[in-house]
Amino acid sequence: MPTHVTFRQLQVFVGVARGGSVSAAARQLSLSQSAASQALGDLERQLGVVLFERLGRRLELNDAGSRLLAHAEKLLQGMTELVDAAREPEGALRGTLHVTASATIGTYLLPMLAGRFSERHPGVDLQLRLRNTQEVMSDILRFDADLGLIEGQCTESRLVSEVWRHDEMAIIASPQHPLAGRGQLDNDALQSAQWILREPGSGSRAIFEAAIHPHVERIQVRMELDQHEAIKQAVRAGFGLACLSRLSVAGELARGELVALETPLSLSRAFSLVWHPERYRSPLWQAFKVFLQESE
């Protein structure tokens, strides 16, 4: 089985090894302790080994961890050198990079990240395109984009993908919806509900269907909409329930305009970077990919 070790996982591993605790690594990397702990756990699962022994409040490298630490440090140093090499002699990156992203990422994450990257590198032209997950993979296959960012796992075997960060989705409703005050919804409630969903081909739609089908054989789809704002407006109006990323509804939940319902559904998902193995990966491409990995 192939492993997908990420830059962040290696950073956390080395940070824990140097600092003696997950909390020390989290402070060094400006992460929450839970995010650092998850990254370390993911790395150990990917490698199939335990890397540390717990001695009181400290974590000490075991034999496997000690053996792998030098390799991890070498990889991190190599990544730093790669980014340095990507810069032109005067220290500035230049060129155009075409990035295609699925709706949640492209609306709620990518604009901010692209702005920060452009501030660091004024000579760079980032061309951004908003698509659904299936369309992103099609763009990459046709060489219409250099890099894709999708929700969930890449299902196209001709492409290369790497998990970038994690996301939580929520079942949302109007505060006045009859199901809003019922506590955790059971399967009967899920089946009788009217649903407002993203269009087929959307990563959010695929995650929702995979999560609900073990509980409900058939759902009642009242609307299919391709815009988050349209879905939220329909939910506010009381037309039904929806399943959206918490990134996209954080403001509405905080203001009480929408409520998140308790359900038995597992709605965690990964965001992935996707690229074509035969596409030229320029110094700018390499630098932007590292920037995204460091931004988690």
N, C-alpha and C positions, 0 to 999 in steps of 0.2 A: 504494500500500500504506500503511495507516495506521501511524503510529509510536506507540510507547508509552514515552515518556520518563518516568522515575521521579524522585521527589524525591531519592533517594539518588544517582542518577547525576549530577544537577545539583550536589549538594553536593560530590561527588568532583571534578567538572570545575572548579568554582570553587576548591576546596582545592588542586588541583594548580597551577592558574594562579597562585594567591597564594604557594604554598610552593615551587614549582619542581620538585616531584618527587611521585611516587605515595606514597612512604614518608612524606613530610611531611603529605600529605592524610590518609593512613591514621591517623597519630598524632593529628591534630586531631579526626578523627571517631570515634576509638576502634574502628577496623576493622583487620582483618588486611591486610597488603599485597596478598595475592592477591585478597581481596574488593574492595579499592579498584581494583586493576588491572582486574578483571573488569568492574566498574561502568563504568569509563572506556571500556573496549573495547566494551561493550554500547551505550553512548551513541553512540560514533562509528559503530557499525554501524547503529543506529536512524536517525541523521541522514544517513548516507551520506557523511561527510566525515572527514578526519583533522584533529585540532584542535591538535596540538603537533608541534614539531620537536625532535629530541634533540640537545643540544649537550653532549657529554661526559656527565656524570652528571645534568645538568639538563634539564628539559623546558621549552621556550619556546613560547608561543603562536604559531601561524602566522597568516596573514591570516584564515582562516576562524574560528579560535579567538578571535582578537581581536574579530572582528565579532559573535560570539555571546556573548561573556562578559557584556556589559552586559545582554543579555536574560536570561541565566541568573540573574544577581544580582537582577534585577528580579523574576523569578518566585519566587526564594527569599524575598525580602523580602515579596512579596505573600502567600506562604504563612504567614510569621510573623505578618503583620498579620491574616490570616484567623483564625488560632488565637486571637490576642489579642481579636479582635472577637467570637469565640464565647463568651467569658467574660462572665458577668453583671457588673453594675457593681461589686459587691464582690469580683470576681475569681474567683468560683466557678462551675463548670459544674454544672447540675442537669438531672434528667430521667432517662428510661428509654431504653435502647438495646437492641434485640433483635438478637443476633448468632448466626448459625448457622454451624457449622464442620464440615468433614469430619474423620474419625476421628483421623488422625495429628496434624493441627493442633490439634484440640479436646482431645486427650489430653495431648500433649507440649509444646505451645507456648502455647496460648491461656490456660490457667489462670494461669500465671505472669504473662503480659502483662496480663491483666485485673486481677490483683491489684495490680500496680504502678500501673495507671491509676486504680484505685479509691482507692489510697492518696493519689494526687495530688489526686483529686477526690471527696471523701467524699460529696458530694451526688448522685453519679451511681449509678444502678442498672443494672448490666449483666446482662441476661438471656441466658444462654448455652445453646445447644442443640447436641447432638452428632448428626450425621447422616452418610450417605455423600455423595459428591460429587453424584450425580444428585439426591438428596433436597434437598441445599442449594440447588441451582438451582431446584428446584420450590418450595421455601419462598420464595425471592426472587420468583419469578414470581407467586405467590399473595399477595404482600405480607404473608407471615407473619413476615418478618424484615426488618430495616433493612439489614444488611450480611452478606455471606457470605464465608467463607474456604475455598477449595477447593485440592485437589492437582491439578496439571496446568493445562491451558488450559480456559477456558470454551467449551463447545460449543453454547451456547444463544445464537442471534443476537439475541434480544430483550433480552438483558442486556448491561450494560457491565462490562468486566473490566480489571484492571490487574495485571501481575506484581508481586508483593510481595517475595518472596525465593526462594532456590533451595535444593534439597534433593538429597541423594544416597540412593539405595536400595541394598540389599545382598541377595545371595542367601545365606541362612543355613542352617546345618545343626547337628545335634548333633556334638560332637567325636568321638563314636564312629561316626558315619555312614561307610559305606564310601567315599564320595566326599570325605570331609573332608581327606584327605592326598594328593590326586592332583594338586595343582597346578591350572593352568587347565583347566576342564572343556571338552571338545569337544562338538560337536553331538550325537553319539551318547549321551554321558552325560546331556545335558540332556533328550533325548527319552526315555531309559529311566527317568529319575528319577520318583518319586512326588511330587506337589506338594500343598501345603496353602496355599490361596489365600483372599483376601478374596472377599466375595460380588460377583456382577455388579452394576455401578453404582458400585463403589468406584473412587476415583482410583488407588489403589495397584494394583488389578487391571488397570485399563486401561493403565497405564504398563508393567507387566510383560508383558502380552500383546503390546503394540506392540513391545517390545524383543525378545521371544523368537521371534515368528513368522517373521522373516527367517531364523532359524537352524533352527527346528523346525516342521514342518508341523502336528503335533498333539502336545499334551502330555497327560500322565496326571494328572488331578486326583483326588486321593484324598479331600480334604475341602475344603469351603467354609465358612469361619467368619467371623463379622462382628465379632470382637473380637481386638485385637492380643494380649492376654494368652493367649487360648485358642490362637491360632496358635503362639505361642512355647512353650506347654506341649506341644502336639502335636509340634513340632520337637524339643524336648528329649527326648521319649519315643521318638524315632527313627522317627516315622511318615513322614517325608519332608522335602523342602526347602521353603522359603518365600522370598518376596520382600517385605521390609519396609523402611521408612525407617530409616536409621542412627540417627535421633533416638529411635526406639522400641526399639532393641536395644543402645544404647550401654553400658548397665550390664551386660547379659549378656555382651557381647563382652569388656568389660574384665575381668570375673570368670572368663572361660573357660567359661561355661556354654553358650555358642553360639559358632560360628566363622563367619566370612564367607568364602565360596568365591570363587575367581577364575574369572571367566567372560568371554566375549567380548561380553556384553550391555552396551549403553549405557543406564544407569539413572539419569541425571540428570533432574531435573524442576523445574518452577517451582511455587511456591505463588501463587495469585492471589486478589485481592480482587474480589468480584462484587456488583453492585447493580442495581436496576431504575431505568432512566432517569426514570421517572415518579414514583418515590418521593421524598417530601420529604427533603432532606438537611439536617437540623437543624444548628445550631452544635455540638451534642454529637457528631453523626455526623462532621462535618468534623474536629473535634479528635481523635476516636478514630482516624480514618483516618490523619491525620498522625502520631499517636503510633505506630501500627503501622509506617508507612514508616520512621520514625526508629529503630525498634527492631531493624532488620536487623543 
